[in-house]
Amino acid sequence: MSTSRRYSDTPSIIHAILVARTTTVLARIALTLPYWWSGIDKLFHPLAALDEIHSMGLPSSWLLYVLLLIVQLGGSLAIIVNRYAWLGAGALAVFTGIVTYLAHAFWKLGGPARFAEMNDFMEHIALMAGFAFAALHGYHIRERGSFRSHNPQKATL
């Protein structure tokens, strides 16, 4: 099995997949999928979105609705195109943290419901970590100036 030049333990085919722009774009689209999908749905169903906002104990306001769309759609787009990805990732992570606290308060429940909500809570924490990695990855790509740069002094990931 042939390995890549850069990392001797990485097979060449895996290296090729990992450095391909397509892989990065697909990963960014997949990471943000729940957010842009939800944002598009809320865009076409504003009254249902207002009901969802109200169900979390927040006031059902058009201002929150617009902010929600900006965060979900704008944050997703920023990550996908790697322009202000750090801002999009941060906005989506903060949004996820707030919504997770409001919607998955497992500590208020008992029995199987507690277990199910705790799992959802932990999955959302993992999404927040994914946003941190997206911001880090985007930063390192832009700092190197080229996606395929192999300068070992600058590339630390």
N, C-alpha and C positions, 0 to 999 in steps of 0.2 A: 504494500500500500504506500503510495506516494504521499509525502507530507508537504505542507507549505513551507516556503522559505522563512517566513517570519516566526512562526510558532512550530517548533519541531514536532509537537504532539498533535497537531491539527491536520487531518487528511486534506489533501489539495482540493477535493470536491467541496468539503465543508468550508474551507477558506474562501473558495470562489462564491459560495452562497452567502457567506457572512459579509463579504465586501461589495456585493452587488447592490446597486441603488434600488433595484426592485424589491429586494428583501427589506431594506429600511423603510421604503414607502409603504409596503404592505403591512409591516409591523406597526407603523404609525397609524395607518387606517384602522387596523384591528384594535389597537389600544384605545383609540378614541371612539370606536363603533357605538358603544352604548350611549355616548353623549351626543354625537351628531345625529344618530338615529332618533333619539328622544327629542332633540331640538327640532328636527324636521317635523316629527309628529306633533309637537306642541305648536309649531308654526301653523299647521293646518287645522289644529283643533284647540284654539285658544281657550274656549270655555272649559274643556276638560283639563287643560293645564292650570287654569285658575282654581278649579276644584281640587286638583292635586296639591297645589300650594296651600290651600285652606285646610286640607286633610292633615297637614303636618303641623297645624297649630299656628300658621302664619296668616297674616291678613291677605285676603284674596285681592291683590292690587295689580293694576296694569304695569306699574313701575317694576314690581318684582318679576312679572312676566317678561318684560323687556330685558331686564338684567339677566334673567335665566337664559333667555335666547342668546344674548351676547356671550355669556360664559360658555354655554354648551356648544354653540356653533362657532363662535370666534376662537375659543380656546382650542377646539378640535382642529380648526383650519390652521391656526398658528403652529400646532405640533406637526400636522401633516406636511405643510410646506416648509417647515423649519425656518420660519420668520417669526422672531419673538417667541420661539418655542418655550423658552424659560417662563415667559409671562403666561402663555396658554396652559402650560403644565402646572404652574403655580395656582392659577385661577381654578382649574379643574380639580386640583388636589384640595384646595380650601373648600370649594363647593362640595366635593365628595365628603370631606370631613364633617361639614355642617349637616348635610342631608343624612349621612350615616348616623350621626348622633340623634337626629330627630326621628328618623324612620326605623331604626334598628336598635332600639333601646332594650337590649336583651336583659339587662339587669333589673328591669321592671317585671319580668315574666318568670314563670316557673315551668318545670316539666319539659316536654318535647318542644313547645313553642320557644322556650328560652334557648335550647340547643340550636334550633333552626335560625333564630335571629342572630345568635352569636356567630354562627357560620357566615351568614350574610355580612355581618359587621366585619369579620376578619377578611373576607374577600374584598371588601371595599378598602380596607387598610392596605391590602396588597396592590390594589389599583393605584392608590396614592403613591406607593413605592415605585410602581411602573412609571408614573409621571416624573418622579425624581430621576429615574434612569433615562427617560426621554429627554429631559432637560440637559442632563449631563452629556448624553450622546450627541445631541444637537450642538452643544457648546464645543465639544471636542472636534466635531466635523468642521464647524465654522472656524475654529481657531487654527486648525491645520491648513485651511484654505482649499483643501481638496479632499473628496471622500476617499480616494484611493492612495492618499499620501502614506508612505511607509517610513517616515522619519522616526526612528526609534527614540530620539531625544524628545520629541513633542508628543508622540503617541504613547500615552500611559495606560490606556484601557485595552 
